[in-house]
Amino acid sequence: MSSTPQASPQGKVSMQKWTIGEVVIVVDPDSPCNGRSGRVTGLIQGGAVSVRFADWTYGMFDSRQLKRSGERPRDAGLEQST
């Protein structure tokens, strides 16, 4: 007996997959971190994403609160001042 048809519930289809080290921007008007960009440091089961900001503070966000910045993740670059 295989339960493969139920392996991917409907809700998970729309969930975005984040990559560790990827640069994301918080898009949640209710969050004090709204508009800040940070780097994904961890993915927690259930859809939560851990994000580290340039000042080394961390935040835990839902996938819906984040969007890709479009910036390619690099080892150096996020912390540099302009």
C-alpha positions in Angstrom: 0.0 0.0 0.0 1.5 3.3 -1.0 0.3 6.7 0.3 2.1 8.7 -2.4 -1.0 10.6 -3.7 -1.3 12.2 -0.3 2.3 13.0 0.0 1.8 16.6 -1.3 -1.1 18.3 0.4 -2.8 21.1 -1.5 -1.5 23.8 0.8 2.1 23.1 0.2 2.0 23.7 -3.5 1.9 27.4 -3.2 4.6 27.6 -0.6 7.7 29.2 -1.8 10.9 27.3 -1.2 13.7 29.5 0.3 17.4 28.8 0.1 19.8 29.2 3.0 21.9 32.3 2.3 19.3 33.8 0.0 18.6 37.5 0.4 14.9 38.3 1.2 12.9 41.4 2.1 10.2 41.5 4.8 6.9 42.6 3.3 4.5 42.8 6.3 3.1 46.2 7.3 2.4 44.8 10.8 6.0 43.7 11.4 8.6 46.1 12.9 11.0 44.6 10.4 8.9 45.6 7.4 11.0 46.7 4.4 14.2 45.3 5.9 16.3 42.9 3.9 18.2 40.0 5.4 19.6 36.6 4.7 17.8 33.3 5.2 19.6 31.3 7.9 17.2 28.5 8.5 14.0 26.8 7.4 11.7 25.5 10.2 9.2 22.7 9.6 5.8 24.2 9.1 6.9 27.0 6.8 8.7 29.4 9.2 11.8 31.0 7.9 14.7 32.3 10.1 16.2 35.5 8.7 19.4 37.3 9.9 19.6 41.1 9.2 22.8 43.1 8.6 23.0 44.2 12.2 23.1 40.5 13.3 19.6 40.5 14.7 17.4 37.6 13.8 13.7 37.3 13.0 11.3 34.4 12.4 8.9 34.9 9.5 6.2 33.1 7.6 6.8 32.5 3.9 4.0 35.0 3.1 5.8 37.8 4.9 8.9 37.5 2.7 9.8 38.2 -0.9 12.9 37.6 -2.8 15.1 40.7 -3.2 16.3 39.6 -6.6 19.8 40.1 -5.4 22.0 37.0 -6.0 23.3 35.6 -2.7 27.0 36.1 -2.3 29.4 35.3 0.5 30.3 39.0 0.9 28.1 41.9 0.0 25.1 42.2 2.3 27.0 43.7 5.1 29.0 46.3 3.1 28.1 49.9 3.6 27.5 52.1 0.5 
